[in-house]
Every structure is written in C-alpha cells, then in structure tokens.
Amino acid sequence: MWKRDDAVKPTPPGGSGPTPAGAPSAQPLQTANPAPATERSSDLSRGLEKGTVNIGKSVVIKGELTGSEDLTIEGHVEGKIELRQNVLTIGPNGKIKAQVYAKAVIILGEVTGNVTATEKVDLRDNGSIDGDITAPRVAIAEGAHFRGSVDMQRKGGSPAPAQLAKPATQAAAPDKAAQQPQRVGV
C-alpha cells in the first residue's frame, strides 16, 4: 500500500518538469484498477463470487426464487425460495410467505410457511416463523415467535436403523424355521 503511494507521490514532488516520467507511472496505476474489475466481472459471469446478494426493503418478489449464492432478504417474497447449497438470511425488515429450502436459514424477520434446512435453522430475537421447521439443528432465541412443529431429522440416520433391524429379523426367522423342522425330524 505504501509502495503504491510512493510510486505515485514521487512523480508530483519530482517537479512539473518531468511530466513524461509522471505520465507513465500514472498510466500503469490506472490500468491496474480496471484489470481487477475485469477479473471480477468475469468471475461474476462464471458465478464464482463468494459474497452475499441482498434484496432490499422496497423489493417485492412473487413466484419462485432460486440461486447458488448466499442471500439476504430485507423485502417481501411470496412463493418458493430454494437455495439448497447456500445460506438464506431473512433480515429484520424481511417478510416471507413462502416454502423455504436452504442449507442454513437465519431469521430476523417474519416467515409464514415451512422452513427446511440441511444444516441449521436459527430463529433470532424478534424473528417469527408460522410454519413447520425441518432441520438437524434448530436454535430459537428468547423473544422469538414460533408457531408450528419441529422435525430435527438426522442426515439419513433415522431410516438406516429401521432398515437394518427389519432384515435382521427376517433373516433370523428363516433360520429358526429351518432349525425347527430339523429338530422335529431328529
């Protein structure tokens, strides 16, 4: 940072006489700024940006909202929100009437509809959910409003034990049946 300033500052103190020396040092500095902007725009077009997208207070969306970036909603959304691999944050001014599917959901505003997350649902102070929550981890802060049910399913853990128990019972029954006729015949 200081080296950039030093590269630009010595040109003006060097005097107004050596303007050709000042002009080349200023030109590379100017071309250095557009190059990162070009790289950023190409990253945006490829969907490589890691930042959060914001939907402002005055925005109203009706329909289906999908994406592959983290999203913060301060406005109104009605319909369906699907961000299965990303974090959805409902800001304090956000009002949602939708079915929500995301990796993690943080709620500071109002949600009317079912919320499904693959990792966590975090209902913060003054946040509100009127609907069912399905997630392996759920946090509800004091002062939050919640009306609905909570299903804290494990990631594929609950169906597996039931399936394992049934085959073991079925496998044991034929063995016993096979053993009993042998005993009767002996």
N, C-alpha and C positions, 0 to 999 in steps of 0.2 A: 504494500500500500504506500509506504514512504518512498519506495523506489519509483513508482509511477508519478508521484507528486514531484520528486526530484527531477525526473526526466522532463516534466512539463515546465517546472519553475525555472530551471537554469536558462531556458531559452529567453523568457522576458527579461531577467536581470542581465543577461549577456549583452543587452543593448538592442536598440531598434535597428541598428545597422545590419547585424547578421540575420535578416528575415528569412533567407533561404534555409538556414540551419533550423530556424524555428518552425518553418512550414513543414518540413519532412517529419519532425518529431510530433507535430500535432496531427498529421495525417495518419500515421500508424495508430495513434491513440483513438482516432475516430473510427478507423476500420476495425479496431479491436472490439469496440462496442457493438457494431452491427453483426459481427460474426457470432457472438453468443446468442443474439436474438434470433439469427437464422437457425442456429442449432436448436434453440428452444422451440421454434415453430415447427421444425422437422420432427422433434420429439413429440410435440402435441399432435401432429398429424398421424404419428405412429402409435399414439396412446401410451407414451412412456412417462408421462408426467405423474409424479408421486403426490402432488398437492391435493387439497380438498376443494371441491367445487361447492359454491354457495348459491342457494336460491333465496333471493331477497324477500323482505316483508311484503312488498307490493305484488309479488308474482303469484298467480293462481294457475294451477295445473289441474286439468280434468282428463283422466284417462290413465294410461299405463306408463310408468316411469321406470326405465331400466338403465343400467350403466355398469361400467367397470372401474369406477373411481370412487373414493370416499366422498360422501355428500353431506352437506349441512343444509337443512331446510328451515327457513325463517318464515316462509309464506304459507299458502294453503295448497294442499294436494288432495284430490278426490279420485279414487280408483284403486290402482295397484302399484306398489313400489317394490322393485326387485333389484337388489344389489347383493347377490348371493356370495360374492367373494370380497365384499368391502364393508366399511363401517358407515352406518347411517346415523346422523345426529339430527334430532328434532330440536331446534333452538327454542328459547323461551317464548318467542312470538309465533312459532310454528303451530299450525292446526291441520291435522291429518285425519281424513276419513277414508281409510284405505286398508287393504290387506298388505302387510309389510313382511318382506323376506330379505334378510341380510346376514352377513357374518356376525356383526355385532350392532346393537341398536342402543343409542344413548338418547334418553327422552327427558327434555327440559320443558317441553310444551305439551300440547294435547294430541292424543291419538285415540281415534274411535275406530276400532277394527282389531283383528287378530294380528299379533306380532310373533314372527317365527325367526329365530336366530340360530346359527350353527355353533356359535361360541357363547355369547352373553347378551342379556338384556339388562340395561342399567336405567332404572327409573329414578330420577334425581328429584331434589326438593322442588316443590311446586309443579312437578311433572304429573301428567294424568294419562291413564290408559283405561278405556272402557272396551274390554275385549279380552280374549284369551292369550296367554303367553306360552310359547313353546321354545325352550332353550335349555341347554345343560346347566347353565349358571344364570341365576336371576338375582339382582340386587334392587331392593326397594328402599329408598331413603325415607327417613322420618319427614312427614309433611307432604309426601307424595300421595296421589289419589289413584287407587286401582280397584276396578270392578271387573271380575272375570275369574277364570281359573288359570292355574299354572301347571304345566307339564314339564318337569325337569328331566327329560329323557337323556339317557346316555348316548354317546355316539355309537350306535349299533350294539350296545352292551346288553340291553334288555331282551331282544329277540333270541340271541345266541344261547343263553342258558336254557330257555324253554325248549329250543330245538334239540339241544344236547340231551336233555332229560328224557324226551319222548323216544328217541332212537334207542337209548339205553334200556328203557322199559320194554320196548318192543323186542329188542334183541334178547333180553332176559326171558321173556315169555316163551319164545320158541324153544330155547334151550331146556327150560323146565318141562315143557310139553314133551320134548324128545326124551328127557330123562325119565319121566313118569311111566311111559309105556315100557321102557326097558326094565324098570323096577317091577312093574306088574308082571311082565313075562318071566322074570327070574324066579 
